[in-house]
Amino acid sequence: MQGRLGHRAEAQKALDQLAAASRQGYAPALYFAMVYTGLGDKDHACEWLDKAYEERFVRLAYFRQEQVWDALRDDPRYAKFLKRVGFPEP
């Protein structure tokens, strides 16, 4: 969210912290996708969403309701991802 608020340096810091956490253990791919979405980087956001799907991250069950993904809703990959996760078409 920091990136969408214009706090790009803080968003980059969050990515750095996630990367450090992943080197020491586990950092959910969905969190990377959130930061990249906030930065407006749809390509990286979608890559990390695919990784979150592969992880079977439980929070994906709430994917359609979370406003953090609003920036992706007009991207064709968003609809494809919803279908992949198993959400019914609107």
DSSP file (Angstrom, degrees, kcal/mol; ACC not computed):
  #  RESIDUE AA STRUCTURE BP1 BP2  ACC     N-H-->O    O-->H-N    N-H-->O    O-->H-N    TCO  KAPPA ALPHA  PHI   PSI    X-CA   Y-CA   Z-CA
    1    1 A M     >        0   0    0      0, 0.0     4,-1.4     0, 0.0     3,-0.3   0.000 360.0 360.0 360.0 -28.6    0.0    0.0    0.0
    2    2 A Q  T  4> +     0   0    0      1,-0.2     5,-2.9     2,-0.2     3,-0.2   0.880 360.0  55.0 -57.8 -38.9    2.9    2.4    0.6
    3    3 A G  T >45S+     0   0    0      1,-0.2     3,-1.4     3,-0.2    -1,-0.2   0.899 105.7  51.0 -62.5 -41.1    3.6    2.5   -3.1
    4    4 A R  T 345S+     0   0    0     -3,-0.3    -1,-0.2     1,-0.3    -2,-0.2   0.774 107.3  54.8 -67.3 -25.7    0.1    3.6   -3.9
    5    5 A L  T 3<5S-     0   0    0     -4,-1.4    -1,-0.3    -3,-0.2    -2,-0.2   0.417 125.1-102.9 -86.5   1.8    0.3    6.3   -1.3
    6    6 A G  T < 5S+     0   0    0     -3,-1.4     2,-1.1    -4,-0.2     3,-0.3   0.534  87.7 124.1  89.7   6.6    3.5    7.7   -2.9
    7    7 A H     >< +     0   0    0     -5,-2.9     4,-2.1    -6,-0.2     3,-0.2  -0.518  23.2 155.8 -98.2  65.1    5.8    6.2   -0.4
    8    8 A R  H  >  +     0   0    0     -2,-1.1     4,-2.7     1,-0.2    -1,-0.2   0.861  69.2  55.5 -62.9 -37.5    7.9    4.3   -2.9
    9    9 A A  H  > S+     0   0    0     -3,-0.3     4,-2.1     1,-0.2    -1,-0.2   0.899 109.0  47.8 -64.2 -39.3   11.0    4.1   -0.6
   10   10 A E  H  > S+     0   0    0      2,-0.2     4,-2.1     1,-0.2    -1,-0.2   0.880 111.0  51.0 -68.2 -37.5    8.9    2.6    2.2
   11   11 A A  H  X S+     0   0    0     -4,-2.1     4,-2.1     2,-0.2    -2,-0.2   0.917 110.1  49.5 -64.9 -42.2    7.5    0.0   -0.3
   12   12 A Q  H  X S+     0   0    0     -4,-2.7     4,-2.4     1,-0.2    -2,-0.2   0.888 108.7  53.3 -63.5 -37.9   11.0   -0.8   -1.5
   13   13 A K  H  X S+     0   0    0     -4,-2.1     4,-2.4     2,-0.2    -1,-0.2   0.900 106.9  52.2 -62.4 -40.4   12.1   -1.3    2.1
   14   14 A A  H  X S+     0   0    0     -4,-2.1     4,-2.4     2,-0.2    -2,-0.2   0.909 109.2  49.7 -62.4 -41.6    9.2   -3.7    2.6
   15   15 A L  H  X S+     0   0    0     -4,-2.1     4,-2.6     2,-0.2    -2,-0.2   0.912 110.2  50.7 -62.3 -41.6   10.3   -5.7   -0.4
   16   16 A D  H  X S+     0   0    0     -4,-2.4     4,-2.3     1,-0.2    -2,-0.2   0.904 110.8  48.8 -62.5 -40.9   13.8   -5.8    1.0
   17   17 A Q  H  X S+     0   0    0     -4,-2.4     4,-2.4     2,-0.2    -2,-0.2   0.895 111.4  49.5 -66.6 -39.9   12.5   -7.0    4.4
   18   18 A L  H  X S+     0   0    0     -4,-2.4     4,-2.4     2,-0.2    -2,-0.2   0.914 110.6  50.3 -64.2 -42.0   10.4   -9.7    2.7
   19   19 A A  H  X S+     0   0    0     -4,-2.6     4,-1.5     2,-0.2    -2,-0.2   0.912 111.3  48.5 -62.3 -42.1   13.4  -10.8    0.6
   20   20 A A  H  X S+     0   0    0     -4,-2.3     4,-1.2     1,-0.2    -1,-0.2   0.909 111.4  50.2 -63.9 -41.7   15.6  -11.0    3.8
   21   21 A A  H  X S+     0   0    0     -4,-2.4     4,-1.4     1,-0.2     3,-0.3   0.882 108.0  53.2 -64.3 -37.7   12.9  -13.0    5.6
   22   22 A S  H  < S+     0   0    0     -4,-2.4    -1,-0.2     1,-0.2    -2,-0.2   0.813 105.6  53.9 -69.4 -28.2   12.6  -15.4    2.7
   23   23 A R  H  < S+     0   0    0     -4,-1.5    -1,-0.2     1,-0.2    -2,-0.2   0.794 115.1  40.5 -72.9 -26.8   16.3  -16.0    2.8
   24   24 A Q  H  < S-     0   0    0     -4,-1.2    -2,-0.2    -3,-0.3    -1,-0.2   0.600 137.2 -51.2 -95.4 -13.9   16.1  -16.9    6.5
   25   25 A G  S  < S-     0   0    0     -4,-1.4     2,-0.4    -5,-0.1    -4,-0.0  -0.556  94.9 -11.5-179.4-113.6   12.8  -18.9    6.3
   26   26 A Y        +     0   0    0     -2,-0.2    -4,-0.1    -3,-0.0    -3,-0.1  -0.970  39.3 173.0-127.8 131.4    9.4  -18.2    4.8
   27   27 A A        -     0   0    0     -2,-0.4     5,-0.1    -5,-0.1    -9,-0.0  -0.981  41.9-112.6-130.7 121.0    7.9  -15.0    3.5
   28   28 A P    >>  -     0   0    0      0, 0.0     3,-1.0     0, 0.0     4,-1.0  -0.254  13.0-138.7 -58.4 133.0    4.5  -15.5    1.8
   29   29 A A  H 3> S+     0   0    0      1,-0.3     4,-2.2     2,-0.2     3,-0.2   0.820 101.4  66.6 -59.2 -31.9    4.5  -14.8   -1.9
   30   30 A L  H 3> S+     0   0    0      1,-0.2     4,-2.1     2,-0.2    -1,-0.3   0.843  95.8  55.6 -61.0 -33.1    1.2  -13.0   -1.5
   31   31 A Y  H <> S+     0   0    0     -3,-1.0     4,-2.0     2,-0.2    -1,-0.2   0.889 106.5  49.7 -68.5 -38.4    2.9  -10.3    0.5
   32   32 A F  H  X S+     0   0    0     -4,-1.0     4,-2.6     1,-0.2     5,-0.2   0.929 110.0  51.9 -61.4 -44.5    5.4   -9.7   -2.3
   33   33 A A  H  X S+     0   0    0     -4,-2.2     4,-2.3     1,-0.2    -2,-0.2   0.880 107.2  53.2 -60.4 -38.5    2.4   -9.5   -4.7
   34   34 A M  H  X S+     0   0    0     -4,-2.1     4,-2.3     2,-0.2    -1,-0.2   0.928 110.3  46.0 -62.8 -45.3    0.7   -6.9   -2.5
   35   35 A V  H  X S+     0   0    0     -4,-2.0     4,-1.8     1,-0.2    -2,-0.2   0.933 113.2  48.9 -66.0 -44.8    3.8   -4.6   -2.4
   36   36 A Y  H  <>S+     0   0    0     -4,-2.6     5,-2.4     1,-0.2     4,-0.5   0.874 109.7  52.9 -63.4 -35.6    4.3   -4.9   -6.2
   37   37 A T  H ><5S+     0   0    0     -4,-2.3     3,-1.3    -5,-0.2    -1,-0.2   0.931 108.1  51.1 -62.7 -44.4    0.6   -4.1   -6.7
   38   38 A G  H 3<5S+     0   0    0     -4,-2.3    -1,-0.2     1,-0.3    -2,-0.2   0.820 108.4  52.0 -61.5 -31.5    1.0   -1.0   -4.5
   39   39 A L  T 3<5S-     0   0    0     -4,-1.8    -1,-0.3   -36,-0.2    -2,-0.2   0.549 116.3-116.3 -80.6  -7.7    4.0    0.0   -6.6
   40   40 A G  T < 5S+     0   0    0     -3,-1.3     2,-1.3    -4,-0.5    -3,-0.2   0.636  71.3 138.2  81.4  13.6    1.9   -0.4   -9.8
   41   41 A D     >< +     0   0    0     -5,-2.4     4,-2.3     1,-0.2    -1,-0.2  -0.693  22.1 171.6 -94.2  83.4    4.2   -3.2  -11.0
   42   42 A K  H  > S+     0   0    0     -2,-1.3     4,-2.7     1,-0.2     5,-0.2   0.841  71.1  58.3 -65.3 -35.0    1.5   -5.5  -12.4
   43   43 A D  H  > S+     0   0    0      2,-0.2     4,-1.9     1,-0.2    -1,-0.2   0.957 112.3  38.6 -61.6 -51.0    3.9   -7.9  -14.1
   44   44 A H  H  > S+     0   0    0      1,-0.2     4,-2.5     2,-0.2     5,-0.2   0.882 114.1  56.3 -67.6 -36.8    5.8   -8.7  -10.8
   45   45 A A  H  X S+     0   0    0     -4,-2.3     4,-2.0     1,-0.2    -2,-0.2   0.931 109.1  46.1 -59.1 -45.3    2.5   -8.7   -8.9
   46   46 A C  H  X S+     0   0    0     -4,-2.7     4,-2.0     2,-0.2    -1,-0.2   0.872 109.9  53.9 -68.0 -36.2    1.1  -11.3  -11.2
   47   47 A E  H  X S+     0   0    0     -4,-1.9     4,-1.6    -5,-0.2    -1,-0.2   0.935 111.5  45.4 -60.3 -45.3    4.2  -13.4  -11.0
   48   48 A W  H  X S+     0   0    0     -4,-2.5     4,-2.3     1,-0.2    -2,-0.2   0.812 107.8  57.5 -71.6 -29.4    4.0  -13.4   -7.2
   49   49 A L  H  X S+     0   0    0     -4,-2.0     4,-2.2     2,-0.2    -1,-0.2   0.907 105.1  51.8 -64.4 -39.9    0.3  -14.2   -7.3
   50   50 A D  H  X S+     0   0    0     -4,-2.0     4,-2.1     1,-0.2    -2,-0.2   0.899 109.8  49.0 -61.6 -39.4    1.2  -17.3   -9.3
   51   51 A K  H  X S+     0   0    0     -4,-1.6     4,-1.9     2,-0.2    -2,-0.2   0.885 108.4  53.5 -66.6 -38.2    3.7  -18.2   -6.6
   52   52 A A  H  X>S+     0   0    0     -4,-2.3     5,-2.0     2,-0.2     4,-0.7   0.884 108.2  50.9 -63.5 -37.5    1.1  -17.6   -3.9
   53   53 A Y  H ><5S+     0   0    0     -4,-2.2     3,-1.1     1,-0.2    -2,-0.2   0.930 108.4  50.9 -63.7 -45.0   -1.2  -20.0   -5.7
   54   54 A E  H 3<5S+     0   0    0     -4,-2.1    -2,-0.2     1,-0.3    -1,-0.2   0.845 109.6  51.1 -61.7 -33.0    1.5  -22.6   -5.9
   55   55 A E  H 3<5S-     0   0    0     -4,-1.9    -1,-0.3    -5,-0.1    -2,-0.2   0.644 105.6-133.3 -75.1 -14.6    2.0  -22.2   -2.1
   56   56 A R  T <<5 -     0   0    0     -3,-1.1     2,-0.2    -4,-0.7    -3,-0.2   0.899  29.9-164.2  58.6  42.4   -1.7  -22.7   -1.6
   57   57 A F    > < -     0   0    0     -5,-2.0     3,-1.9     1,-0.2    -1,-0.2  -0.412  16.2-138.7 -63.2 125.0   -1.7  -19.6    0.6
   58   58 A V  G >  S+     0   0    0      1,-0.3     3,-2.0    -2,-0.2     4,-0.2   0.760  94.7  71.0 -61.5 -29.3   -4.9  -19.7    2.6
   59   59 A R  G >  S+     0   0    0      1,-0.3     3,-2.0     2,-0.2    -1,-0.3   0.681  77.2  81.3 -65.4 -15.4   -5.5  -15.9    2.3
   60   60 A L  G X  S+     0   0    0     -3,-1.9     3,-1.6     1,-0.3     4,-0.3   0.733  74.7  75.6 -60.9 -20.1   -6.3  -16.4   -1.4
   61   61 A A  G <  S+     0   0    0     -3,-2.0    -1,-0.3     1,-0.3     3,-0.2   0.741 100.7  41.4 -61.9 -21.6   -9.8  -17.5   -0.2
   62   62 A Y  G X> S+     0   0    0     -3,-2.0     3,-1.1    -4,-0.2     4,-1.0   0.221  81.4 115.6-107.7  11.7  -10.5  -13.8    0.4
   63   63 A F  G X4 S+     0   0    0     -3,-1.6     3,-0.7     1,-0.3     6,-0.2   0.858  72.1  51.6 -54.1 -45.7   -8.8  -12.5   -2.7
   64   64 A R  G 34 S+     0   0    0     -4,-0.3    -1,-0.3     1,-0.2    -2,-0.1   0.779 110.2  49.8 -66.3 -26.6  -11.9  -11.1   -4.4
   65   65 A Q  G <4 S+     0   0    0     -3,-1.1     2,-0.4     3,-0.0    -1,-0.2   0.654  86.2  99.0 -88.4 -15.9  -12.9   -9.0   -1.4
   66   66 A E    X<  -     0   0    0     -4,-1.0     3,-1.3    -3,-0.7     4,-0.1  -0.593  60.5-152.5 -83.1 127.5   -9.5   -7.3   -0.7
   67   67 A Q  G >  S+     0   0    0     -2,-0.4     3,-2.3     1,-0.3     4,-0.3   0.700  85.1  81.8 -68.8 -20.1   -9.2   -3.8   -2.0
   68   68 A V  G 3  S+     0   0    0      1,-0.3     3,-0.5     2,-0.1    -1,-0.3   0.785  90.0  54.1 -56.7 -25.6   -5.5   -4.1   -2.3
   69   69 A W  G X> S+     0   0    0     -3,-1.3     3,-2.2    -6,-0.2     4,-0.8   0.407  74.5 103.6 -91.6   2.6   -6.1   -5.9   -5.7
   70   70 A D  G X4 S+     0   0    0     -3,-2.3     3,-0.8     1,-0.3     4,-0.4   0.845  75.1  60.4 -53.2 -36.5   -8.2   -3.1   -7.1
   71   71 A A  G 34 S+     0   0    0     -3,-0.5    -1,-0.3    -4,-0.3     3,-0.2   0.684 107.6  45.7 -67.1 -16.8   -5.3   -1.9   -9.3
   72   72 A L  G X4 S+     0   0    0     -3,-2.2     3,-2.4     1,-0.1     6,-0.4   0.585  83.8  93.4 -99.3 -12.5   -5.2   -5.4  -11.0
   73   73 A R  T << S+     0   0    0     -4,-0.8    -1,-0.1    -3,-0.8    -2,-0.1   0.754  86.0  49.9 -59.5 -27.2   -8.9   -5.8  -11.6
   74   74 A D  T 3  S+     0   0    0     -4,-0.4    -1,-0.3    -3,-0.2    -2,-0.1   0.492  90.4  97.5 -88.6  -2.4   -8.7   -4.4  -15.2
   75   75 A D  S X> S-     0   0    0     -3,-2.4     3,-1.7     1,-0.1     4,-0.9  -0.725  76.0-135.9 -86.9 130.8   -5.8   -6.6  -16.1
   76   76 A P  H 3> S+     0   0    0      0, 0.0     4,-1.8     0, 0.0     5,-0.1   0.778 104.0  64.7 -57.1 -26.1   -6.8   -9.8  -18.0
   77   77 A R  H 3> S+     0   0    0      1,-0.2     4,-2.4     2,-0.2     5,-0.1   0.794  93.8  61.3 -68.0 -26.5   -4.4  -11.8  -15.8
   78   78 A Y  H <> S+     0   0    0     -3,-1.7     4,-2.6    -6,-0.4    -1,-0.2   0.953 106.0  44.0 -63.5 -50.0   -6.6  -10.9  -12.8
   79   79 A A  H  X S+     0   0    0     -4,-0.9     4,-2.1     1,-0.2    -2,-0.2   0.891 114.0  51.3 -62.1 -39.7   -9.7  -12.7  -14.3
   80   80 A K  H  X S+     0   0    0     -4,-1.8     4,-2.2     2,-0.2    -1,-0.2   0.900 110.1  49.5 -63.9 -40.6   -7.4  -15.6  -15.4
   81   81 A F  H  X S+     0   0    0     -4,-2.4     4,-2.7     2,-0.2     5,-0.2   0.920 108.1  53.1 -65.7 -43.6   -6.1  -15.8  -11.8
   82   82 A L  H  X>S+     0   0    0     -4,-2.6     5,-2.4     1,-0.2     4,-1.5   0.923 110.9  47.3 -56.5 -44.3   -9.6  -15.8  -10.3
   83   83 A K  H  <5S+     0   0    0     -4,-2.1    -1,-0.2     1,-0.2    -2,-0.2   0.905 110.8  51.8 -64.4 -41.0  -10.5  -18.7  -12.5
   84   84 A R  H  <5S+     0   0    0     -4,-2.2    -2,-0.2     1,-0.2    -1,-0.2   0.901 108.8  50.2 -62.3 -41.1   -7.3  -20.6  -11.7
   85   85 A V  H  <5S-     0   0    0     -4,-2.7    -1,-0.2    -5,-0.1    -2,-0.2   0.795 122.0-108.8 -69.5 -27.2   -8.0  -20.2   -7.9
   86   86 A G  T  <5 +     0   0    0     -4,-1.5    -3,-0.2     1,-0.3    -2,-0.1   0.583  63.5 150.3 111.4  13.7  -11.6  -21.5   -8.5
   87   87 A F      < -     0   0    0     -5,-2.4    -1,-0.3    -6,-0.2     2,-0.1  -0.543  50.5-111.3 -74.6 143.6  -13.7  -18.4   -8.0
   88   88 A P        -     0   0    0      0, 0.0    -1,-0.1     0, 0.0    -5,-0.0  -0.396  39.4 -96.9 -69.0 152.5  -17.0  -18.5  -10.0
   89   89 A E              0   0    0      1,-0.1   -10,-0.0    -2,-0.1     0, 0.0  -0.444 360.0 360.0 -69.4 143.9  -17.2  -16.0  -12.8
   90   90 A P              0   0    0      0, 0.0    -1,-0.1     0, 0.0    -3,-0.0   0.519 360.0 360.0 -66.6 360.0  -19.1  -12.8  -11.9
